[in-house]
Amino acid sequence: MLRVLAVDDEQPALEELLYLLRADPRVRSAEGATGATEALRRIGGAVDAGPDDPSAIDVVFLDIHMAGLTGLDVAQLLAGFAAPPLIVFVTAHEGFAVHAFDLKAVDYVLKPVRRERLAEAVRRVAEQVGDRSAPVHDSAGDQIPVELGGVIRFIPIDEIAYAEAQGDYARLHTAGGSHLVRIPLSTLEERWRSRGFVRIHRRHLVALSRIDELRLDAGSMSVRIGDAELAVSRRHTRALRDLLMRQGGR
């Protein structure tokens, strides 16, 4: 049963969100705060009191655009807490999803809030709160937000076979399809280097573990990932071959 704090500086929006949250049987309690300062005061007191105190907060449903400190500012401050509550952003602006990913939000719900979409966010939170054996924020770092039919979803990074540059965007390819995200390929390269992704071309970033074949033809190299064959640029050829040889020798 979740203990929720909802934060929005627009009273009608806050009341509607609280009404929907309190109607969910997985929510034990849902209280509201009308601004970042009030929210931080209540969260700080709850963290200091400990998880068994009646004032404890499991998750904060947080608006982004607020007077004074924004929801993103609040999330950045909470990241410095020893045991912060989980965060779900609730906003009318889809353009902040990438920043939400960086701040390890559990979910990103667009306004106007639909009951079934909010229920999905509550389910995600309940799963993380229920898993006491792992840090509550870790799995959020293993996902990336994408837009599907006007709804922001989080897909596991482990499901991504390769990413393709499309200007300032990147198209992520998975077994189930592709997703366009507003992130440059160079940014994904930096973030995912430790996850086994390597740049093979100015247009492509691939997961080493997803490479099925390495092909050499008249001095040119390419890799096969499923049905896709991707060229390897000359500048990346030696580094890729060395990486694959080291990986194969383990």
MIPA-254458 format. One record per residue (C-alpha): z negated, y negated, x negated; residue in one letter; residue number from 1. Coordinates in nm, 4 decimals. Example, Ala and Ser with C-alpha at 12.3 -4.5 7.8 and 13.67 -1.06 7.14 Angstrom:
<r up="-0.7800" north="0.4500" east="-1.2300" type="A" seq="1"/>
<r up="-0.7140" north="0.1060" east="-1.3670" type="S" seq="2"/>
***
This chain:
<r up="0.0000" north="0.0000" east="0.0000" type="M" seq="1"/>
<r up="0.1177" north="-0.3247" east="-0.1548" type="L" seq="2"/>
<r up="-0.0701" north="-0.6502" east="-0.1914" type="R" seq="3"/>
<r up="0.1864" north="-0.9291" east="-0.1771" type="V" seq="4"/>
<r up="0.1986" north="-1.2994" east="-0.2544" type="L" seq="5"/>
<r up="0.5005" north="-1.4848" east="-0.1129" type="A" seq="6"/>
<r up="0.5862" north="-1.8236" east="-0.2641" type="V" seq="7"/>
<r up="0.8174" north="-2.0820" east="-0.1048" type="D" seq="8"/>
<r up="0.7764" north="-2.4574" east="-0.0710" type="D" seq="9"/>
<r up="0.9637" north="-2.4596" east="0.2615" type="E" seq="10"/>
<r up="0.7093" north="-2.3657" east="0.5270" type="Q" seq="11"/>
<r up="0.9518" north="-2.2151" east="0.7839" type="P" seq="12"/>
<r up="1.1097" north="-1.9926" east="0.5180" type="A" seq="13"/>
<r up="0.7656" north="-1.8863" east="0.3936" type="L" seq="14"/>
<r up="0.6460" north="-1.8006" east="0.7445" type="E" seq="15"/>
<r up="0.9579" north="-1.5948" east="0.8158" type="E" seq="16"/>
<r up="0.9213" north="-1.4034" east="0.4892" type="L" seq="17"/>
<r up="0.5535" north="-1.3345" east="0.5558" type="L" seq="18"/>
<r up="0.6348" north="-1.2146" east="0.9079" type="Y" seq="19"/>
<r up="0.8876" north="-0.9631" east="0.7740" type="L" seq="20"/>
<r up="0.6595" north="-0.8468" east="0.4942" type="L" seq="21"/>
<r up="0.3611" north="-0.7930" east="0.7223" type="R" seq="22"/>
<r up="0.5768" north="-0.5845" east="0.9541" type="A" seq="23"/>
<r up="0.6485" north="-0.3382" east="0.6728" type="D" seq="24"/>
<r up="0.4037" north="-0.0429" east="0.6818" type="P" seq="25"/>
<r up="0.4003" north="-0.0256" east="0.2998" type="R" seq="26"/>
<r up="0.2479" north="-0.3734" east="0.2782" type="V" seq="27"/>
<r up="-0.1324" north="-0.3808" east="0.2965" type="R" seq="28"/>
<r up="-0.1590" north="-0.7588" east="0.2849" type="S" seq="29"/>
<r up="0.0795" north="-1.0540" east="0.2486" type="A" seq="30"/>
<r up="-0.0444" north="-1.4032" east="0.1737" type="E" seq="31"/>
<r up="0.1553" north="-1.7204" east="0.1172" type="G" seq="32"/>
<r up="0.1620" north="-2.0052" east="-0.1350" type="A" seq="33"/>
<r up="0.3600" north="-2.3237" east="-0.0827" type="T" seq="34"/>
<r up="0.4279" north="-2.4063" east="-0.4461" type="G" seq="35"/>
<r up="0.4246" north="-2.2899" east="-0.8058" type="A" seq="36"/>
<r up="0.0913" north="-2.4491" east="-0.8959" type="T" seq="37"/>
<r up="-0.0928" north="-2.2810" east="-0.6092" type="E" seq="38"/>
<r up="0.0803" north="-1.9508" east="-0.6870" type="A" seq="39"/>
<r up="-0.0159" north="-1.9575" east="-1.0556" type="L" seq="40"/>
<r up="-0.3760" north="-2.0419" east="-0.9695" type="R" seq="41"/>
<r up="-0.4019" north="-1.7487" east="-0.7300" type="R" seq="42"/>
<r up="-0.2221" north="-1.5062" east="-0.9599" type="I" seq="43"/>
<r up="-0.4363" north="-1.6077" east="-1.2568" type="G" seq="44"/>
<r up="-0.7526" north="-1.5514" east="-1.0549" type="G" seq="45"/>
<r up="-0.6260" north="-1.2132" east="-0.9338" type="A" seq="46"/>
<r up="-0.5390" north="-1.0972" east="-1.2846" type="V" seq="47"/>
<r up="-0.8780" north="-1.2050" east="-1.4175" type="D" seq="48"/>
<r up="-1.0556" north="-1.0231" east="-1.1315" type="A" seq="49"/>
<r up="-0.8788" north="-0.6943" east="-1.2048" type="G" seq="50"/>
<r up="-0.6665" north="-0.4504" east="-1.0013" type="P" seq="51"/>
<r up="-0.9548" north="-0.3261" east="-0.7854" type="D" seq="52"/>
<r up="-1.0609" north="-0.6713" east="-0.6647" type="D" seq="53"/>
<r up="-0.9724" north="-0.7705" east="-0.3047" type="P" seq="54"/>
<r up="-0.7731" north="-1.0646" east="-0.4436" type="S" seq="55"/>
<r up="-0.5443" north="-0.8384" east="-0.6532" type="A" seq="56"/>
<r up="-0.1677" north="-0.8965" east="-0.6259" type="I" seq="57"/>
<r up="0.0868" north="-0.6200" east="-0.6856" type="D" seq="58"/>
<r up="0.4030" north="-0.8227" east="-0.6379" type="V" seq="59"/>
<r up="0.5165" north="-1.1831" east="-0.5973" type="V" seq="60"/>
<r up="0.8126" north="-1.2605" east="-0.3711" type="F" seq="61"/>
<r up="0.9238" north="-1.5803" east="-0.5375" type="L" seq="62"/>
<r up="1.1635" north="-1.8556" east="-0.4311" type="D" seq="63"/>
<r up="1.3606" north="-2.0131" east="-0.7162" type="I" seq="64"/>
<r up="1.4290" north="-2.3711" east="-0.6067" type="H" seq="65"/>
<r up="1.0933" north="-2.5437" east="-0.5559" type="M" seq="66"/>
<r up="0.9608" north="-2.8901" east="-0.6266" type="A" seq="67"/>
<r up="0.8024" north="-2.9158" east="-0.9715" type="G" seq="68"/>
<r up="0.8003" north="-2.5796" east="-1.1456" type="L" seq="69"/>
<r up="1.0781" north="-2.3491" east="-1.0303" type="T" seq="70"/>
<r up="1.0413" north="-1.9807" east="-0.9557" type="G" seq="71"/>
<r up="1.2068" north="-1.9058" east="-1.2900" type="L" seq="72"/>
<r up="0.9422" north="-2.1185" east="-1.4638" type="D" seq="73"/>
<r up="0.6689" north="-1.9245" east="-1.2858" type="V" seq="74"/>
<r up="0.8221" north="-1.5920" east="-1.3889" type="A" seq="75"/>
<r up="0.8408" north="-1.7030" east="-1.7524" type="Q" seq="76"/>
<r up="0.4748" north="-1.8029" east="-1.7442" type="L" seq="77"/>
<r up="0.3762" north="-1.4720" east="-1.5841" type="L" seq="78"/>
<r up="0.5507" north="-1.2856" east="-1.8653" type="A" seq="79"/>
<r up="0.2714" north="-1.4061" east="-2.0926" type="G" seq="80"/>
<r up="0.0001" north="-1.2400" east="-1.8807" type="F" seq="81"/>
<r up="-0.1496" north="-0.9137" east="-2.0029" type="A" seq="82"/>
<r up="-0.0914" north="-0.7362" east="-1.6707" type="A" seq="83"/>
<r up="0.1265" north="-0.9554" east="-1.4473" type="P" seq="84"/>
<r up="0.2334" north="-0.8621" east="-1.0952" type="P" seq="85"/>
<r up="0.5891" north="-0.7509" east="-1.0313" type="L" seq="86"/>
<r up="0.8443" north="-1.0119" east="-0.9272" type="I" seq="87"/>
<r up="1.1083" north="-1.0157" east="-0.6562" type="V" seq="88"/>
<r up="1.3168" north="-1.3322" east="-0.6392" type="F" seq="89"/>
<r up="1.4106" north="-1.4564" east="-0.2920" type="V" seq="90"/>
<r up="1.6703" north="-1.7320" east="-0.3074" type="T" seq="91"/>
<r up="1.9777" north="-1.8805" east="-0.1446" type="A" seq="92"/>
<r up="2.1512" north="-1.9030" east="-0.4837" type="H" seq="93"/>
<r up="2.3172" north="-1.5932" east="-0.6291" type="E" seq="94"/>
<r up="2.3956" north="-1.7627" east="-0.9620" type="G" seq="95"/>
<r up="2.0501" north="-1.6952" east="-1.1059" type="F" seq="96"/>
<r up="2.0766" north="-1.3139" east="-1.0967" type="A" seq="97"/>
<r up="2.1462" north="-1.2870" east="-1.4707" type="V" seq="98"/>
<r up="1.8370" north="-1.4926" east="-1.5515" type="H" seq="99"/>
<r up="1.6388" north="-1.2732" east="-1.3132" type="A" seq="100"/>
<r up="1.7579" north="-0.9713" east="-1.5115" type="F" seq="101"/>
<r up="1.6317" north="-1.1328" east="-1.8325" type="D" seq="102"/>
<r up="1.2941" north="-1.1944" east="-1.6696" type="L" seq="103"/>
<r up="1.2735" north="-0.8270" east="-1.5614" type="K" seq="104"/>
<r up="1.2621" north="-0.8907" east="-1.1877" type="A" seq="105"/>
<r up="1.2414" north="-0.5792" east="-0.9718" type="V" seq="106"/>
<r up="1.4940" north="-0.7164" east="-0.7230" type="D" seq="107"/>
<r up="1.6881" north="-1.0258" east="-0.6185" type="Y" seq="108"/>
<r up="1.7121" north="-1.0914" east="-0.2454" type="V" seq="109"/>
<r up="1.9476" north="-1.3525" east="-0.1064" type="L" seq="110"/>
<r up="1.8603" north="-1.5831" east="0.1829" type="K" seq="111"/>
<r up="1.8844" north="-1.5660" east="0.4754" type="P" seq="112"/>
<r up="1.6619" north="-1.2617" east="0.4299" type="V" seq="113"/>
<r up="1.7687" north="-0.9578" east="0.6281" type="R" seq="114"/>
<r up="1.4994" north="-0.7120" east="0.7361" type="R" seq="115"/>
<r up="1.6787" north="-0.4074" east="0.5923" type="E" seq="116"/>
<r up="1.7470" north="-0.5814" east="0.2593" type="R" seq="117"/>
<r up="1.3828" north="-0.6839" east="0.2283" type="L" seq="118"/>
<r up="1.2786" north="-0.3266" east="0.3093" type="A" seq="119"/>
<r up="1.4892" north="-0.2070" east="0.0150" type="E" seq="120"/>
<r up="1.3123" north="-0.4540" east="-0.2151" type="A" seq="121"/>
<r up="0.9736" north="-0.3344" east="-0.0898" type="V" seq="122"/>
<r up="1.0790" north="0.0245" east="-0.1570" type="R" seq="123"/>
<r up="1.1716" north="-0.0610" east="-0.5163" type="R" seq="124"/>
<r up="0.8379" north="-0.2320" east="-0.5692" type="V" seq="125"/>
<r up="0.6422" north="0.0531" east="-0.4112" type="A" seq="126"/>
<r up="0.8090" north="0.3017" east="-0.6433" type="E" seq="127"/>
<r up="0.7102" north="0.1045" east="-0.9519" type="Q" seq="128"/>
<r up="0.3565" north="0.0375" east="-0.8350" type="V" seq="129"/>
<r up="0.3167" north="0.4049" east="-0.7480" type="G" seq="130"/>
<r up="0.4191" north="0.5181" east="-1.0950" type="D" seq="131"/>
<r up="0.0920" north="0.4590" east="-1.2782" type="R" seq="132"/>
<r up="0.2041" north="0.6591" east="-1.5819" type="S" seq="133"/>
<r up="0.4558" north="0.3965" east="-1.7001" type="A" seq="134"/>
<r up="0.4470" north="0.0181" east="-1.7549" type="P" seq="135"/>
<r up="0.5508" north="-0.1439" east="-1.4315" type="V" seq="136"/>
<r up="0.8241" north="-0.3619" east="-1.5821" type="H" seq="137"/>
<r up="1.0027" north="-0.1146" east="-1.8061" type="D" seq="138"/>
<r up="1.2606" north="0.0182" east="-1.5629" type="S" seq="139"/>
<r up="1.3772" north="-0.3302" east="-1.4696" type="A" seq="140"/>
<r up="1.4933" north="-0.3772" east="-1.8292" type="G" seq="141"/>
<r up="1.7098" north="-0.0651" east="-1.7865" type="D" seq="142"/>
<r up="1.9132" north="-0.2237" east="-1.5074" type="Q" seq="143"/>
<r up="2.1561" north="-0.5104" east="-1.4620" type="I" seq="144"/>
<r up="2.2171" north="-0.7102" east="-1.1427" type="P" seq="145"/>
<r up="2.5631" north="-0.6917" east="-0.9853" type="V" seq="146"/>
<r up="2.6986" north="-0.8276" east="-0.6586" type="E" seq="147"/>
<r up="2.8245" north="-0.5758" east="-0.4045" type="L" seq="148"/>
<r up="2.9552" north="-0.7197" east="-0.0798" type="G" seq="149"/>
<r up="2.7426" north="-1.0327" east="-0.1031" type="G" seq="150"/>
<r up="2.4256" north="-0.8387" east="-0.1896" type="V" seq="151"/>
<r up="2.2678" north="-0.8284" east="-0.5359" type="I" seq="152"/>
<r up="2.2016" north="-0.4712" east="-0.6535" type="R" seq="153"/>
<r up="2.0599" north="-0.3424" east="-0.9802" type="F" seq="154"/>
<r up="2.2523" north="-0.0620" east="-1.1519" type="I" seq="155"/>
<r up="2.1169" north="0.1473" east="-1.4430" type="P" seq="156"/>
<r up="2.2599" north="0.0509" east="-1.7806" type="I" seq="157"/>
<r up="2.2737" north="0.4217" east="-1.8691" type="D" seq="158"/>
<r up="2.5463" north="0.4628" east="-1.6048" type="E" seq="159"/>
<r up="2.7776" north="0.2121" east="-1.7771" type="I" seq="160"/>
<r up="3.0491" north="0.3743" east="-1.9902" type="A" seq="161"/>
<r up="3.2083" north="0.0550" east="-2.1195" type="Y" seq="162"/>
<r up="3.2385" north="-0.3164" east="-2.0527" type="A" seq="163"/>
<r up="3.5585" north="-0.5170" east="-2.0533" type="E" seq="164"/>
<r up="3.5864" north="-0.8885" east="-2.1283" type="A" seq="165"/>
<r up="3.7397" north="-1.1050" east="-1.8563" type="Q" seq="166"/>
<r up="3.7003" north="-1.4625" east="-1.9771" type="G" seq="167"/>
<r up="3.3368" north="-1.5690" east="-1.9369" type="D" seq="168"/>
<r up="3.2794" north="-1.2584" east="-1.7242" type="Y" seq="169"/>
<r up="3.2530" north="-0.8893" east="-1.8048" type="A" seq="170"/>
<r up="3.3661" north="-0.5946" east="-1.5950" type="R" seq="171"/>
<r up="3.1273" north="-0.3006" east="-1.6156" type="L" seq="172"/>
<r up="3.2844" north="0.0435" east="-1.5749" type="H" seq="173"/>
<r up="3.0819" north="0.3339" east="-1.4375" type="T" seq="174"/>
<r up="3.1753" north="0.6745" east="-1.2987" type="A" seq="175"/>
<r up="3.1510" north="0.5270" east="-0.9492" type="G" seq="176"/>
<r up="3.3675" north="0.2186" east="-1.0036" type="G" seq="177"/>
<r up="3.3510" north="-0.1204" east="-1.1717" type="S" seq="178"/>
<r up="3.1444" north="-0.4352" east="-1.1270" type="H" seq="179"/>
<r up="3.2161" north="-0.7914" east="-1.2368" type="L" seq="180"/>
<r up="2.9193" north="-0.9843" east="-1.3799" type="V" seq="181"/>
<r up="2.8960" north="-1.3443" east="-1.4923" type="R" seq="182"/>
<r up="2.7959" north="-1.2588" east="-1.8509" type="I" seq="183"/>
<r up="3.0172" north="-1.2944" east="-2.1621" type="P" seq="184"/>
<r up="3.0875" north="-0.9706" east="-2.3480" type="L" seq="185"/>
<r up="2.9305" north="-1.1170" east="-2.6635" type="S" seq="186"/>
<r up="2.6004" north="-1.1561" east="-2.4782" type="T" seq="187"/>
<r up="2.6064" north="-0.7953" east="-2.3591" type="L" seq="188"/>
<r up="2.6905" north="-0.6824" east="-2.7126" type="E" seq="189"/>
<r up="2.3769" north="-0.8507" east="-2.8458" type="E" seq="190"/>
<r up="2.1517" north="-0.7239" east="-2.5663" type="R" seq="191"/>
<r up="2.2766" north="-0.3664" east="-2.5653" type="W" seq="192"/>
<r up="2.3180" north="-0.3014" east="-2.9370" type="R" seq="193"/>
<r up="1.9886" north="-0.1119" east="-2.9461" type="S" seq="194"/>
<r up="2.1034" north="0.0979" east="-2.6472" type="R" seq="195"/>
<r up="2.3978" north="0.2471" east="-2.8357" type="G" seq="196"/>
<r up="2.6746" north="0.0092" east="-2.7258" type="F" seq="197"/>
<r up="2.9261" north="-0.0945" east="-2.9923" type="V" seq="198"/>
<r up="3.2132" north="-0.3422" east="-2.9974" type="R" seq="199"/>
<r up="3.5451" north="-0.1693" east="-3.0623" type="I" seq="200"/>
<r up="3.7760" north="-0.4574" east="-2.9742" type="H" seq="201"/>
<r up="3.7481" north="-0.8205" east="-2.8698" type="R" seq="202"/>
<r up="3.7981" north="-0.6933" east="-2.5140" type="R" seq="203"/>
<r up="3.5781" north="-0.3829" east="-2.5103" type="H" seq="204"/>
<r up="3.2169" north="-0.2823" east="-2.5623" type="L" seq="205"/>
<r up="3.1561" north="0.0913" east="-2.5285" type="V" seq="206"/>
<r up="2.8597" north="0.3288" east="-2.5039" type="A" seq="207"/>
<r up="2.8793" north="0.5623" east="-2.8031" type="L" seq="208"/>
<r up="2.7369" north="0.8488" east="-2.5987" type="S" seq="209"/>
<r up="3.0240" north="0.8176" east="-2.3466" type="R" seq="210"/>
<r up="3.3079" north="0.8581" east="-2.5998" type="I" seq="211"/>
<r up="3.4853" north="1.1881" east="-2.5302" type="D" seq="212"/>
<r up="3.7521" north="1.1694" east="-2.8023" type="E" seq="213"/>
<r up="3.8455" north="0.9643" east="-3.1067" type="L" seq="214"/>
<r up="4.2226" north="0.9525" east="-3.1523" type="R" seq="215"/>
<r up="4.4300" north="0.8567" east="-3.4588" type="L" seq="216"/>
<r up="4.7997" north="0.7881" east="-3.4214" type="D" seq="217"/>
<r up="5.0155" north="0.6341" east="-3.6970" type="A" seq="218"/>
<r up="4.7197" north="0.4506" east="-3.8408" type="G" seq="219"/>
<r up="4.5954" north="0.3214" east="-3.5053" type="S" seq="220"/>
<r up="4.2676" north="0.4361" east="-3.3518" type="M" seq="221"/>
<r up="4.1658" north="0.4672" east="-2.9887" type="S" seq="222"/>
<r up="3.8821" north="0.6252" east="-2.7943" type="V" seq="223"/>
<r up="3.8934" north="0.8186" east="-2.4705" type="R" seq="224"/>
<r up="3.6157" north="0.7650" east="-2.2179" type="I" seq="225"/>
<r up="3.6838" north="0.9714" east="-1.9100" type="G" seq="226"/>
<r up="4.0346" north="0.8782" east="-1.7939" type="D" seq="227"/>
<r up="4.0416" north="0.5524" east="-1.9912" type="A" seq="228"/>
<r up="4.1946" north="0.5211" east="-2.3375" type="E" seq="229"/>
<r up="4.0787" north="0.2099" east="-2.5226" type="L" seq="230"/>
<r up="4.2272" north="0.0714" east="-2.8416" type="A" seq="231"/>
<r up="4.0032" north="0.0154" east="-3.1438" type="V" seq="232"/>
<r up="4.0906" north="-0.2959" east="-3.3417" type="S" seq="233"/>
<r up="4.1449" north="-0.2646" east="-3.7162" type="R" seq="234"/>
<r up="3.8354" north="-0.4691" east="-3.7962" type="R" seq="235"/>
<r up="3.6163" north="-0.2265" east="-3.5980" type="H" seq="236"/>
<r up="3.7823" north="0.1011" east="-3.7015" type="T" seq="237"/>
<r up="3.5771" north="0.1896" east="-4.0087" type="R" seq="238"/>
<r up="3.2439" north="0.0870" east="-3.8562" type="A" seq="239"/>
<r up="3.3103" north="0.2947" east="-3.5438" type="L" seq="240"/>
<r up="3.4175" north="0.6005" east="-3.7419" type="R" seq="241"/>
<r up="3.1066" north="0.5772" east="-3.9587" type="D" seq="242"/>
<r up="2.8821" north="0.5447" east="-3.6515" type="L" seq="243"/>
<r up="3.0374" north="0.8463" east="-3.4847" type="L" seq="244"/>
<r up="3.0115" north="1.0546" east="-3.8015" type="M" seq="245"/>
<r up="2.6427" north="0.9665" east="-3.8373" type="R" seq="246"/>
<r up="2.5851" north="1.0430" east="-3.4705" type="Q" seq="247"/>
<r up="2.7630" north="1.3770" east="-3.4989" type="G" seq="248"/>
<r up="2.5588" north="1.4720" east="-3.8039" type="G" seq="249"/>
<r up="2.2238" north="1.4378" east="-3.6296" type="R" seq="250"/>
***
